[in-house]
Amino acid sequence: MSARSVVRVAVLALALVLAGSGCAGFLPGKGSGTGGHATVWITKNRGTQLVRAGRVQAGQTLMRALGSLAPVDTRYGGRYVQSIDGVSGSASAQRDWFWFVNGLLGDTSAAEYRLHPGDVAWWDYRAWGKDYGTDVVVGAFPEPFLHGFDGRVRPAAVRYAPSLRSGAERVAELLHARSVRPLGEPVAANANVFRLVTGPRRFVAAFRTPGSGPDGAVVFTYSGPVGELLPGGGRPYLRRFSLP
């Protein structure tokens, strides 16, 4: 084997190792290029008041996409938002604009995050208060199961309470989850988890490892009519941080 052939084999072997590792558990993003579209929401008070919404071209920064929908003033050299549509953040009033992509709180400047096809970007103006540490919300479901964060998608697993298998299978189809098992069954450490449980209507989300940031795996817990989660089901959780 020639020296050139040895190099080619080594490069191929490295590529296969990296692909097999799934980049620390991530699957290839669905449409991770610059074509296609993303969605941007602008709301107030935990999503209870919709200000604007629209589709934008993917591939551009979140800041630029925001500016295409509403007047924006920035600070710190254009890296952070001061006001949207004339509504300004205020340290004295302890109110500000926060952004999520696919239900995950951003950890960088919106001038740096580039939207991927299918992303749901959400700007919300609210008091810091108890929501200051809120870093995962349900209002963009079935995100982040479908498009992840920054184009990196984790495998999905569904776990269900006794008697809820049929509903769990419907949710698993929506989320492209290959692992559908009863509650208590082990879940891969790198997977996003959807838990279907019994009880009054409730929909909450968190990181599986608190404080892991938008690259971390999430766990969503839902109780209520499964049909409400599916296309055409009404989606009462839409643009909400949680239910109730």
Steps between C-alpha positions, in 0.01 A plus 500: 500500500641837399555784747214689337270199546596474867407865553166455323415194709593683819281796407209270417540314829497827694186612319326175587598533865364852515177398328457207734551720802202712392689810611442432868159349436360736239330390181542689173282810507186496287590756238816632660594707193399856418202428274142489619321708759475555872224650715535801730254590778500824698290493820459661839447360848589134459337474160156617611505797260603443140664809350618370163577173325640412162706270283855601417778366284724251680875555498488857629569602858214513745566871548467573129187286476347687792574831332313389190180466704514794740701816579793403725745704706815327623774555756856382559606546141186347353538172686199527731145632468399814685152542352263332257214690342566789740486286816827532692666289762542668836738408780309716747168335409671163473345424163680392186489307174600132514531262206451130448561281197284187486404553863861528626631821653785643295844520660667736254432822313214498254746663262699175504226236482415402142156362437467152355208380285208410725623701800237673714657813649306671778558842653308568820489821706441436867601572856816327620332366815450129544545434127855634490638145518246349260708333231260245343138568403228291338348768276682396182427125532571268316824697520775448600445133417491562125763767439705520819724802547741650249421219259598223743221252571499242777334157478156489662353254747139471621405351838139443604287411800295177503202511260651783296694296246276585207534873561874463552536334162321792336732747671803290405397517135477878524844525660667231286583317822630145462496419871144465637486322835316512835604749766800382695671341200856633449553788259824572314691781667511704179127479420222753533217341698124539474308363801128429462336473843153498655332785685352845433621687193861598555792566268843592636859480376848505646855396424582147602815646656414839654705787364630309200404776254334469159728215394370286788243221481146590609210323667139600422220369723139506380167392639178565311338414167769377261305634204576856612868439430448386143444704183148639499459435873470860612838523678391686817867518601598706195727792599467413868782427740305214657150370577324590718 
